[in-house]
Amino acid sequence: MKIKKIRAKSFSEALAQVKKELGSDAVILSSEDKMGSRSYVEVTAAMDYDMETDVGTGYTPQSPSPSSGVSIEYTELKNELRSMKDYIEAMKDSGFELKLKGEHRDLFNFLKARSIKDEYALRLIKRAGDFSDIETLMSDDLNIVKSSPKPQFIKSSISNDKNRRIIMLIGPTGSGKTTTVAKLASMGIREKKKVAMISIDTYKIGAAEQIRIYSRMIGIPLDIVSDREGLRKSINRFSDRDVILIDTTGQNPRDTEYINGLKAFYEMNMPLETQLLLSTSSDGEFLMDSYKYYNALPIDYVAFTKTDEAVRLGSIYNVCSLYQKPVAYITTGQRVPGNIEFMDSRKLSNLILRTGSA
């Protein structure tokens, strides 16, 4: 890491000098007006050149392939976030408070009050001219990962030979998978699609009965299976269905045996679309950590549940910023049908910013 103090007549002049000496990826750590016979602005900036692991996790995920068209942007973004994490930790280790000037300090506190991680808050502030820019910048960041695909079930990014969707919902215990399966099934029925449900959640007591109740209430067929071969047979049995929704067991994602058990279902050579459900009522660090372990699976979308129970929603932005996955939808309550929203990036950023402490 290279940290440098710049003195200039004005803040804009100091920024220009920082960019010249440290490059456009440098981050402003602090700025201070020095008063006296010769007033000047002193800016402390930093640039990190050693970035090898994920922000705050020590985990190195696979980067997108060059053919994805986003690998360069993805790498640059992750490098920038890592460097900001290091700057913050360096300041703390040195016993200094992170100093931000005027409105930037207010912005930083506003974003932290919504549980936006320090390094992500600084990245937003670095690019913001003033407070009014924050929502646009956040929306742009969420749009990079193509937030909110079309809700129509017949449209899918996962290609298959029958133009149908086989959607597997995964996620930790309590993330609302079974209820969300019922919500999605109800949507499919309203869109006049032929829908079926499969449950491979044989671990939790009462899970089978809950999904049976939903099956009867919505009026669609249900299979309950216990292994990969059972799932294959069930999918084949529902070959006439436009949408097949698969509910799975929720356990601690740190459990290697559990993750490996889910991996086995992807060895069937079937076009499974995977949606990872994360409950926003959970601790933000737990969500970041959970994704790290589920990332061993081919996740297509992430969905955020129980937003009505969350005090703050900054974890949505944190997860999207780090892992760069599209947001399928959010859920806003337990009602079936209903309480599910497909949001564009602007609506999502607005929701994040208006939910939290004043």
N, C-alpha and C positions, 0 to 999 in steps of 0.2 A: 504494500500500500504506500502511496505517496500523498502526503498531506502538505499543503502549501498555503501560506498567508499572502494575500494580495492587497496592496494599498493603492487606492485610486481616488480621483476627485469625486466620482459619483459611482452609484451602485452598478449602473449599466456599463460604465467603463471598466469596472472591476470584473464584471461577468465576461466581457469581451476578452480581457486579459487571461482569465481563467481558462476560457475555451482555447485560447492560443497556446498556453503553456501546458495544460493538462488534457486538452481534447474535449470534444462535445459531450462525452459520457461522464465528465467530472460532476461531482455532487457538492452543492454548497452546504457546509456543516453549520456555519454561523456567519452573521454579518453584524457589524457594529459601527455606528457613527462616532467618530472621534472628533470632539469639539476642541477648539483652541484658536490660536492666531492663524493656523493653517489647518482648517477642517478637512477631514478626509474620511473615506469609508474603508474599513478593514474587513476583508472577506477571507474566511478559512474554507478551503476547498480540498477535496480529496479524490484520488483515483486509485483503484485497486487493479492489479495486473495478475493476481493469482486466484483464479476462481475454478474450483474443481468439484465442489459438492453442492447439493441443494441448500437453499436458505434454511438455516436452523435445523436441518435434519441429518446432515451427514450422508445423505442418500443421493445416488447418481442415477436418475432414470434414463431410459433410452430416449434419445432425441428423435424427432420426426425425420423421416428419410427426405433426401433432397427432392424427391418427386412430389412430396406433399406441398411444396411451394411456400411453406412457412418456416423451414428449418433455420434460415438466417435470422428472421425476425424473432423466432423462438429463442435461439441461442443468445442474441443480443439482449433480449428482455431478461432472461434468467441471469446473465452476467451482471446486468445493471442491478437487479434485485439483490444478488449475492454481495456485490460491493457495498450497497447501502447497509446491509446487515452488518458487515464488517466495520463500517464507519461508526455506526451506532455503538457497537460493542467496544470499539477503541476509545470512543469518547467516555463511555461509562467506566472502562478500566482505568482511564487516566484521571478519573475523579472530577471530570467536567460535566456540567449540564449541557444538554443539546440546546444551543442558542439559535433561535430563529427570530427574525425581525418583524415587529408589528403584525400585519395581517397574516403573514406566513405562520407566526406562532399561533394565532387564533385558528387558522386552518388546520394546523397540525393537531391541536387539542380537539377540534371538532371531529376530525377523522378518527382519532384515537378513542373518543367517546362512543363511536360506532363500531369499535373493535377492529378497525383497519390496522393491520400490523405496521409498526414504525417504518420499516423500509419501504412499504408500499405507499404509505402516507407521504413520505418524503419524495418518492418518485412522482406522485401527483402534484405536490407543491412545486417541485422543480420546474414543471411544465406549465403551471398555472399562472396567468397574469394576475388574476384576483379570484375572489370567492366564486364568482359567477361561472368561472371556467371549469370548476371541479366536476360538476355533473356531466358536462360534455366530454371531458377527458375520461371519466370513468366509463361512460357509455361507449366511447371509442375503444377502450381497453376490452370491454366485454364483447364488443362487436368483432374484434379480432378473432375470437374463437367462435364466431357465428352463433351467437346466443339465440335460443328459441327457434327450433325447426318447426315446420308446418305441423299443425295438430292433426291434420287428416291422416288416418291410419294407413291408407293405401299408399301414401308417399313415404318413402324410407331411403336413407342413405346406404342401407345394407341390401345389396342386390341378391336376388335369388330367382330360380327358374319359374316360380309360381306367382310372382308379383304379390307376395303376401309378407306379413311381418311376424316374426317369431321373436318376441321381446322377453328377455330374462331380466328380472329385477333383483339386484344384489344390494347388500348393505348391512351395517352392524345391527345388533339387536336393538329394537325399539325405533328403527328408522321409518317405520310405517309402510313396509312393503306390501303386506296383505291388503291393507285398506287402499293403497294406491293402485294395486292390481284391480280392485273392484271399481275404483274411479275410472280407470282407463277402459275397463270393459264396458262400463255404462256409456262412455263417450263413443265407443265403437258401435254400440247398439243404436245410439242416436244418429250416427252417420250411416245407418243401414248396412253395417258390415256384419258378416258372420263371425262370431267371436267364440273362443273356447279358452278355458283356464286350466293350467296344470300346476299342481303344488308338489315340490320336492322338499317341503319343510316338514319332516317327520321327527324333528328334534324337540321342538317346543310343544309342551302339553297344551292342548286346546287349539293349536294352529289349524289343524285339519277341520275342526268343527267350525271355526270362524269362517274359513273360506267356503265351506259347504253352505253356510247361511247366506253368504253373498251370492253364491252360484244359484241358489233357489230364488233369492230376492230378484236378481237380475234376469233369471231365466235362461242361463247358458250352461252348456255341459262342462263338467269338471272331472279331471283325472288326478288321483293322488298316487305318486310313484316314489320309489325309494332309491333308485340307482340310475346309472346312465342308460342301461338297456331298457329300463322301464320308460324313461323319458323318450328314447328313440321310438319305441312302439306307440307311445301316446301321440307324439307329433305326427307320425304316419297315419294314425287313426283319424286325426283331425285334418287330413290333407285337403278337405273341402272348405276349410275356414280361411277367411281373409286375415284374421289376427289371432295369434296364439300368445297368451300372456302367462309367463312362468314365474311363480312365487318360489323363493328359496329360503333356506334356513339363515337366520341372522345370528352370528356369534362374534366373539372378539376377533377382529381382523389380524391381531398379532399371532393367532393360533395357526401355525404352519399347516397342520393337518387339515384344518377347515378350508384354508385357501387352496391347498392341493386337491381337496375333494371337489371344489368348484371347478378347478382347472380340468378335471376329468371330463366334465360335460362339454368342453370345447373340443374334445378329441373325436366327436361324432361326425365331423365334416358336414355340419348343418349350418345354415346361415343365421346364427343367433345374433340378435342385436342386444347389446348389454347396456342397461341403465343403472348407474350406481346412485343409490339414494342415501343422502346424508341429512340428518335431522339438525336443523338450525337451533334447536333448543339444547343441543349438546355443546360441550366446551369447544371453543374454536381450535385449540391445539389438538384436541382429539380428532376433529374432522380432518385437519391437515395430515395427522399421523395415520388416520384410517386410510385415506386415499393412497398414501405411500405403499401400504401393504396390498390394497386392492389393485394397484397399478400392475401387479403381476398378471392380471387378467386383461383381456382385450376390451377395455371400456370404450363405448361409443359416445355416451352422453352421461352427464351428471344431473341429478335432480335434487332440489332442496325441499325438504318436507318440514311440516310443523312451524311454518313461519309465523303463524298466529301465536305461538307459544314463546317465541324468541324475544328477548329484551333488545338485542342488537343483531344486525344482519351483515356486519362487516366480513364475517367468515365466508360469505358467498364470493365477495370480491377477492379475498385472500386465496381461496382455493382455485378460482378461475385464473388469477394472475400467475400462480405458480405452475399449475398443471395444464393449462391451456386446452380445456375440454369444453365443448358446447353445452349450454344449459337447456335441458329438454323442457322443464316446467318447474313450478313450485306448487306446493300444496298449502292451503290456508285454513285447514280444519278437518274434522273427522267425517263430515257429512258425505254420504254416498247416495245418489250421484252428487257431484258438485265439489266445491272447495279445491279446485285445481285450476291453475292459470298458466297459459302459454304466453310468455312475456318477451317483448323485444328488448334490446339492450338499454334503450332509453328508459322504459318503464322499470326495468330491473335496477338500474342505477338510482333512479328516483326513490324506489322503495328502500334501498340500502341507506341512502342519505337521510331519509325522513324518519327512519326507525332507530331510536336510540336516545341517549341522554342529550339534553339541551346544551 
